[in-house]
């Protein structure tokens, strides 16, 4: 490498993101503060990421790919630190974006008389599909707050030398806390100094809140945020999100305990399941298969525990469902659906692996849940991995009613698949 060392090394750990990494990379390259290098580190990637980055044509972007998969950001982060030239290490998730002034605000805070070891920016953790209640993090006032709050890596930067004091990022299989929380816990225990920029410059679109995100990658939200930065009312819109988070109790949630009762690696396993990486899909048998509703960590999309064989819709108006089979020919799908309102049983919009389909109801009849019917359609499963079925619920289907002593709306029961 030639030239003087930059102030910042930005590390972006990635796996399976492919072309959808570009909005995150773009948000770094569009920074008003230019003194940085960006090191993208693949966790043994086998997709198109390297070819996509080669098209960026910016000498500040460097690509490394690990030879063995870690399954988290830890090994890529450690490799990025080892290769870094900057005196300050910043991190950006491969599905998050920075405001154009993010690094400028971080640099200003590092140059302040407080001489911090860590600088944390305000962050909005956006919920999917425009849901209200996004959490706001990183806006704290005292150094002692480092013992109370969690800060996602996309929001913090630290002096490179602190790794010599507290050690590298830990491996998920060995830890009870998430790897990022454990890294911060060690920094707090070492009494390293934390300050906040006091402004929101980070927008997080966490895959853990986007069920099956790694099976169906998307960068629509990130592209929309990049475009929104230039909108004249962007600051007002973000301020409204922050205020709503205060009203809904989602502002600066305390999260620094509760790990002792967990098994090492348990949280990493749960996160992997939510992202759609829990197991290998089976080829659909000639006789077909029936998927029954069982407890599953699919919060926001569906209630975790079924009731009487029915899984009820959560808050997400576009809930996803895992179809753990492969096939090379079309497949007929039959979905049992319930709803307390008969008017909800119109056509059902679906996406199977991003392909739009309309299912029609048959056999509408009264039931314990109010009404039930079966929706039928023909879909195409993937040939090499599990498929994602996304429900596009209309207004009537999303609406919840009081029934059986509680409020609920759309729910699903058995899902039958057979070769068409």
C-alpha positions in Angstrom: 0.0 0.0 0.0 1.2 3.5 -0.8 0.3 7.0 0.4 -0.2 8.4 3.9 -2.4 6.4 6.3 -6.0 7.6 6.6 -7.6 8.7 9.8 -10.4 6.1 9.6 -10.4 2.5 8.6 -14.1 1.5 8.0 -14.6 -2.3 8.3 -17.6 -3.9 6.6 -18.1 -7.6 7.4 -20.2 -9.5 4.9 -21.7 -12.8 3.8 -24.4 -13.6 1.3 -25.3 -10.0 0.5 -24.1 -9.9 -3.1 -25.1 -6.8 -5.1 -27.3 -5.7 -2.2 -24.2 -4.5 -0.4 -23.9 -1.5 -2.7 -26.1 0.9 -0.8 -24.0 0.4 2.3 -20.8 0.9 0.4 -22.2 3.9 -1.4 -23.1 5.5 2.0 -19.4 5.3 3.0 -18.1 6.7 -0.3 -20.6 9.6 -0.1 -19.2 10.8 3.3 -18.3 14.5 3.5 -15.2 13.5 5.5 -12.9 11.9 2.9 -10.0 10.7 5.0 -10.8 7.0 5.2 -10.3 3.5 3.7 -13.0 0.9 3.4 -12.1 -2.7 4.0 -14.8 -5.1 3.0 -14.2 -8.6 4.5 -16.1 -11.6 3.3 -16.8 -14.4 5.7 -15.8 -17.0 3.1 -18.2 -15.6 0.6 -19.0 -17.7 -2.5 -21.4 -15.2 -4.2 -21.0 -12.2 -6.5 -19.8 -9.8 -3.8 -16.2 -9.6 -5.1 -17.3 -8.9 -8.7 -19.8 -6.3 -7.5 -17.1 -4.4 -5.5 -14.7 -4.6 -8.4 -17.1 -2.4 -10.4 -17.0 0.3 -7.8 -13.6 1.6 -9.1 -12.6 3.5 -6.0 -9.1 2.9 -4.6 -10.3 3.5 -1.1 -12.3 0.2 -1.3 -10.4 -3.0 -0.5 -11.7 -6.5 -0.5 -10.6 -9.5 1.6 -12.3 -12.9 1.7 -11.6 -15.3 4.6 -11.0 -18.9 3.6 -13.2 -20.4 6.4 -16.6 -19.3 7.6 -17.0 -17.9 11.1 -20.8 -17.3 10.9 -20.6 -13.8 12.5 -18.8 -10.5 12.1 -16.1 -11.4 14.6 -13.5 -13.0 12.3 -14.0 -10.5 9.5 -13.7 -7.6 12.0 -10.5 -9.0 13.4 -9.1 -9.5 9.9 -10.1 -6.0 9.0 -8.3 -4.5 12.1 -5.2 -6.5 11.3 -5.1 -5.1 7.7 -6.1 -1.5 8.7 -4.0 1.5 8.3 -6.2 4.0 10.1 -5.8 5.0 13.7 -9.5 4.9 14.3 -11.6 1.9 13.5 -15.3 2.3 12.4 -17.7 -0.4 11.5 -20.7 -0.5 9.1 -23.1 -3.4 8.8 -23.5 -4.7 5.2 -27.2 -3.8 5.4 -26.9 -0.5 7.2 -26.3 3.1 5.9 -24.6 6.2 7.2 -25.8 9.8 6.8 -23.2 11.7 4.7 -22.0 13.6 7.8 -21.4 10.5 9.9 -17.6 10.3 9.8 -17.4 14.1 10.1 -19.4 14.0 13.4 -17.3 11.1 14.7 -14.0 12.9 13.8 -15.2 16.0 15.6 -16.0 14.0 18.7 -12.6 12.3 18.7 -10.9 15.7 18.5 -12.8 17.0 21.5 -11.2 17.7 24.9 -12.8 14.6 26.3 -10.2 12.5 24.4 -12.6 9.5 24.1 -11.6 5.9 23.3 -15.1 5.2 21.8 -17.3 7.6 19.9 -21.0 6.5 19.5 -23.4 8.1 17.1 -27.2 8.2 17.3 -28.8 5.3 15.5 -32.3 4.5 14.3 -33.0 0.8 14.1 -35.8 0.9 11.5 -38.5 -1.7 11.6 -39.6 -3.4 8.3 -42.3 -2.2 6.1 -42.7 1.2 7.8 -43.8 -0.2 11.2 -43.8 2.4 14.0 -41.7 1.9 17.1 -38.2 1.9 15.7 -35.6 1.9 18.5 -33.2 4.8 18.9 -29.8 4.2 20.4 -26.5 6.0 21.0 -27.8 9.3 22.3 -26.5 9.3 25.9 -25.0 12.0 28.1 -22.5 10.5 30.5 -19.5 8.2 30.2 -21.1 6.0 32.9 -23.9 5.2 30.4 -21.6 2.7 28.8 -22.5 0.3 31.6 -26.3 0.6 30.8 -26.8 0.7 27.0 -25.9 -1.4 24.0 -24.6 0.3 20.9 -24.7 -1.5 17.5 -21.3 -1.6 15.7 -22.5 0.6 12.9 -22.9 3.4 15.4 -19.5 3.2 17.1 -15.8 3.8 16.3 -12.8 3.3 18.5 -9.1 4.0 18.6 -7.2 1.1 17.0 -5.0 0.8 20.1 -7.8 -0.3 22.4 -7.7 -3.8 20.8 -4.3 -4.2 22.5 -6.0 -3.5 25.8 -9.2 -5.5 25.6 -8.4 -8.1 22.9 -10.0 -8.9 19.6 -13.6 -9.7 18.8 -14.7 -13.0 20.4 -16.2 -16.0 18.6 -19.9 -16.5 18.8 -19.8 -20.2 19.8 -17.8 -19.3 22.9 -20.0 -16.4 24.1 -23.2 -16.0 26.0 -23.8 -12.3 24.9 -23.9 -11.4 21.2 -20.3 -10.7 19.9 -20.9 -7.0 19.7 -22.3 -6.7 23.2 -19.5 -8.8 24.6 -16.9 -6.5 22.9 -18.5 -3.5 24.5 -18.8 -5.1 27.9 -15.0 -5.7 27.9 -14.4 -2.1 26.8 -16.7 -0.8 29.6 -15.0 -3.1 32.2 -11.6 -1.7 31.1 -13.0 1.8 31.9 -12.4 3.1 28.4 -14.0 6.5 27.8 -17.2 6.7 25.7 -18.9 9.9 24.3 -21.9 10.4 22.0 -21.9 12.6 19.0 -25.4 13.6 20.1 -26.9 13.4 16.6 -28.5 10.6 14.5 -26.3 9.6 11.6 -26.8 5.8 11.4 -29.7 3.9 10.0 -29.9 0.2 10.8 -31.9 -2.3 9.0 -31.1 -5.4 11.1 -31.7 -8.8 9.5 -32.7 -10.2 12.9 -36.0 -8.2 12.6 -36.5 -9.2 9.0 -37.5 -12.8 9.1 -35.7 -15.0 6.6 -33.7 -12.0 5.3 -30.7 -14.1 4.2 -32.9 -16.3 2.1 -34.4 -13.4 0.3 -32.0 -10.5 0.2 -33.2 -7.0 -0.6 -31.8 -3.5 -0.5 -35.0 -1.5 -1.2 -35.0 0.1 2.3 -31.4 1.1 2.0 -31.8 2.6 -1.4 -34.8 4.6 -0.2 -32.8 6.0 2.7 -30.0 7.0 0.5 -32.4 8.9 -1.7 -34.1 10.4 1.4 -30.9 12.0 2.6 -31.3 14.6 -0.1 -35.0 15.3 0.7 -35.6 18.8 2.2 -37.7 17.3 5.0 -35.4 14.5 5.9 -34.2 16.0 9.2 -37.8 16.6 10.3 -38.8 13.1 9.4 -36.0 11.6 11.4 -36.8 13.9 14.3 -40.4 12.6 14.2 -39.1 9.0 14.3 -37.0 9.8 17.4 -40.0 11.5 19.1 -42.2 8.5 18.3 -39.6 6.2 19.8 -39.8 8.2 23.1 -43.5 8.0 23.2 -43.5 4.2 22.6 -40.8 3.5 25.1 -38.2 2.6 22.5 -35.7 5.4 23.2 -32.4 4.3 24.7 -33.5 0.9 26.0 -31.3 -0.5 28.7 -29.6 -3.8 27.7 -26.6 -4.8 29.6 -27.6 -7.9 31.5 -29.5 -11.2 31.2 -26.8 -13.3 29.5 -25.7 -15.5 32.4 -28.6 -17.9 32.0 -27.9 -18.5 28.3 -25.7 -21.3 26.9 -22.6 -20.2 24.9 -23.6 -19.6 21.3 -27.4 -19.7 22.0 -28.1 -16.2 20.8 -26.1 -16.7 17.7 -28.1 -19.8 16.9 -31.4 -18.0 17.4 -30.3 -15.1 15.1 -29.2 -17.6 12.5 -32.6 -19.3 12.6 -34.4 -15.9 12.2 -32.3 -15.1 9.2 -33.2 -18.4 7.5 -29.9 -20.2 8.0 -31.0 -23.0 10.3 -30.9 -26.0 8.1 -30.7 -27.6 4.7 -33.9 -28.0 2.6 -35.2 -31.4 1.6 -36.3 -32.3 -1.9 -40.1 -32.4 -2.0 -41.3 -36.0 -2.1 -43.4 -37.2 -5.0 -46.3 -37.7 -2.6 -45.9 -34.1 -1.4 -45.6 -32.8 2.2 -47.6 -31.1 4.9 -46.1 -28.3 7.0 -47.7 -27.9 10.5 -47.3 -24.9 12.7 -44.8 -25.4 15.5 -43.2 -22.9 17.9 -40.7 -20.8 16.0 -38.8 -17.5 16.6 -40.5 -15.4 13.9 -41.5 -12.4 16.0 -42.9 -9.4 14.1 -44.1 -11.6 11.3 -46.0 -14.2 13.3 -46.7 -15.0 16.9 -44.0 -17.4 18.1 -46.3 -20.1 19.6 -49.3 -21.4 17.5 -52.7 -21.9 19.2 -54.7 -25.0 18.3 -52.5 -25.5 15.2 -52.9 -21.9 14.0 -50.1 -19.3 13.8 -51.5 -15.7 14.0 -50.0 -12.8 12.2 -47.8 -10.4 14.2 -47.3 -6.7 13.4 -45.7 -7.1 10.0 -48.3 -6.6 7.1 -46.0 -8.7 4.9 -45.1 -11.7 7.0 -42.8 -14.4 5.6 -43.0 -18.2 5.9 -40.3 -20.7 5.4 -40.9 -23.5 2.9 -38.1 -26.0 3.7 -38.3 -28.0 0.4 -36.7 -27.8 -3.0 -38.2 -28.8 -6.4 -37.5 -28.3 -10.1 -41.1 -28.4 -11.3 -44.1 -26.4 -10.3 -45.7 -27.1 -6.9 -49.4 -26.8 -5.8 -49.7 -25.1 -2.4 -52.8 -25.2 -0.2 -52.9 -22.9 2.8 -55.5 -23.1 5.6 -56.3 -19.6 6.7 -58.5 -18.2 9.5 -59.9 -14.8 10.3 -62.7 -13.5 12.5 -64.2 -11.4 9.6 -65.7 -13.1 6.6 -64.9 -10.1 4.5 -61.2 -10.8 4.9 -61.4 -13.9 2.6 -60.8 -12.2 -0.8 -57.9 -13.0 -3.0 -54.6 -13.5 -1.1 -51.5 -11.8 -2.5 -48.3 -13.9 -2.2 -44.7 -13.7 -3.3 -42.8 -16.9 -3.6 -39.1 -16.1 -3.8 -40.1 -12.6 -5.0 -42.4 -13.9 -7.7 -46.0 -12.5 -7.3 -48.9 -15.0 -7.1 -52.6 -14.6 -6.3 -54.2 -17.4 -4.3 -58.0 -17.9 -4.3 -60.1 -19.1 -1.3 -62.2 -22.2 -1.4 -64.4 -23.9 1.2 -65.2 -20.9 3.3 -67.0 -21.9 6.4 -67.5 -20.9 10.1 -64.9 -22.1 12.6 -63.6 -21.7 16.1 -61.7 -18.6 14.8 -64.7 -17.1 13.2 -64.1 -18.2 9.6 -61.7 -20.5 7.8 -60.9 -21.3 4.1 -58.2 -22.9 2.1 -56.1 -20.8 -0.3 -54.7 -22.6 -3.4 -52.0 -21.5 -5.9 -49.2 -22.9 -8.0 -45.7 -21.8 -7.0 -42.1 -22.6 -8.0 -39.8 -23.6 -5.3 -36.0 -23.1 -5.5 -34.0 -26.0 -6.8 -31.0 -25.5 -4.4 -32.3 -24.1 -1.1 -35.4 -23.4 0.9 -38.0 -21.0 -0.4 -39.7 -17.9 1.1 -43.4 -17.4 0.9 -44.4 -13.8 1.6 -48.0 -12.8 2.4 -49.1 -9.4 1.1 -52.1 -8.9 3.4 -54.7 -6.4 2.3 -56.5 -4.0 4.6 -59.3 -6.4 5.6 -56.8 -9.2 6.2 -54.6 -7.1 8.4 -57.4 -5.7 10.5 -57.7 -7.3 13.9 -61.0 -8.0 15.7 -61.9 -9.0 19.3 -62.6 -12.8 19.3 -61.9 -15.6 21.7 -61.2 -13.0 24.4 -58.4 -11.4 22.4 -57.7 -9.3 19.4 -56.4 -11.2 16.3 -56.7 -11.1 12.6 -55.1 -13.3 9.9 -53.8 -16.7 10.8 -52.5 -19.8 9.0 -52.7 -23.5 9.8 -51.5 -26.4 7.8 -49.7 -25.8 4.5 -49.7 -28.6 2.0 -47.3 -28.9 -0.9 -47.5 -31.4 -3.8 -45.9 -31.6 -7.3 -48.3 -30.0 -9.7 
